[in-house]
């Protein structure tokens, strides 16, 4: 793999990871496109290519931290302050006092909220993991069936279109229920099927449960971090079981990682703007066109 190819693939992963059009399918299609044009790129199913895909996925995790660093800092800060109070119960201060946020701290920033949010996120990830482990082999069959991928891309477009029409959502993360978190986890599990966008599925189903638009996006990207990290660890173990990766170019891995992180941060900020304005239907048009192109290539 050349440096230029690593940059191209890093851009594709970073751009399409958060845009709800299925980054997995775009990364695979790009790899096939490069190979068809004479690239010496390893086959998509090879250990080196799978490892590269994992590396650029981790790069997009950095994107989440870059965009949501303030929320993450407050989350970790609230947990640290809570633990400090538990270890020193005689200290007569409140969380707001310790953080110097008496006038700014809303109830949503208190430790009980973050603890509950963490549990709900954990429930969603657990549901996703159960689906992933039980249906992994069936989901992977979609990779070998382009026509099926065309269908799943079409479904993604329909969900984006329908979710854009939803108005007057009233639920917030403060009153989001375990049932709602399970529904979002189920949607994230379905997104393991190539062609079904993870962000598109989780945000759409969060809206279907009644969650407000901005908070649906926040919850979607909250559960993305442990989900992607866990999936990366599992796949890394599977790659290592195939033996040592001889001839792996670690420089291209690094280039792909950095490119995916930078492009992913930019894409995430843009998609949040589009999502808050309820304009996800524009992405629906895109995936429908892509689904049509894939179907034509298979049938003609």
Secondary structure, 3 states (H helix, E strand, C coil): CCHHHHHHHHHHHHHHHHCCCCHHHHHHHHHHHHHHCCCCCCCCCCHHHHHHHHHHHHHHHHHHHHHCHHHHHHHHHHHHHHHHHHHCCCCCCCHHHHHCCCCCCCHHHCHHHHHHHHHHHHHHHHHHHHHHHHHHHHHHHHHHCHHHHHHHHHHHHHHHHHHHCCCCCCECHHHCCHHHHHHHHHHHHHCCCCCCCHHHHHHHHHHHCCECHHHHHHHHHHHHHHHHHHHHHHHHHHHHHCCCCCCCCHHHHHHHHHHHHHHHHHHHHHHHHHHHCCCCHHHHHHHHHHHHHHHHHHHC
